[in-house]
């Protein structure tokens, strides 16, 4: 099937739509097979609900990375060594030759159990990043490796994620920033602080409505937007491309700081039936 191209905003809206449709299809498949997952797990255990966001990341890699850059997204090829555990599977790995350029994790947070799911996502994100950075500092990714580490989470826009939440901390006061904060705000604070403390190169949260508003989405802050994550990834890969091309004659369309960073009208690939 042929492909056309589109801009960032339209491509992101289509990715959000694909996420919700993918969840419903996964649940239908589970039900047809006679499998009952607890809560809404059947909607996410299919494992491909965030594929459209991965596709957008791949577009950025191809437009900005060095020539012959390789993206791995197959489960058999996305494992990296850890320091506190043997290995960790990432959602996307970017390589040039044997040099690791980037690793990314993509997650979702949907109801109805926002509380338990939010805690799990927080622990996963922190543990994975700390393990990654320790493995990096110990030279497990090769000498001098300085890969981009990215994190993205899509949060369902629902009353359960928008409403203020009260926590129990009988012995000490909680951080004022979290007091009465909704799960949406908590995910934004998580992303901000993980970047502030250099656990991730960039971390993004996108709020997206399901039900009758499929495709509707919003950002919680400019610095934790999906656009910001892709822009920082593009800049990192452009820098790698410049280093590798130094001393070589570049064609104009290969210039690492060209318009590819702008996410213009023909930046992202689009399936023909969505054109």
Secondary structure, 3 states (H helix, E strand, C coil): CCEEEECHHHHHHHHHHHHHHHHHHHHHHHHHCCCCCCCCHHHCCCCCCCHHHHHHHHHHHHHHCCCCCEEECCHHHCEEECCCCCEEECCEEEEECCEEEEEEEEEEECCCCHHHHHHHHHHHHHHHHHHHHHHHHCCCCCCCCCCEEEEEEEEECCHHHHCCCCCCCCCCCCCHHHCCCCHHHHHHHHHHHHHHCCCCCEEEEEEECCHHHCCCEEECCHHHCHHHHHHHHHHHHHHHHHHHHCCCCCCHHHCCCCHHHHCCCCCEEEEHHHC
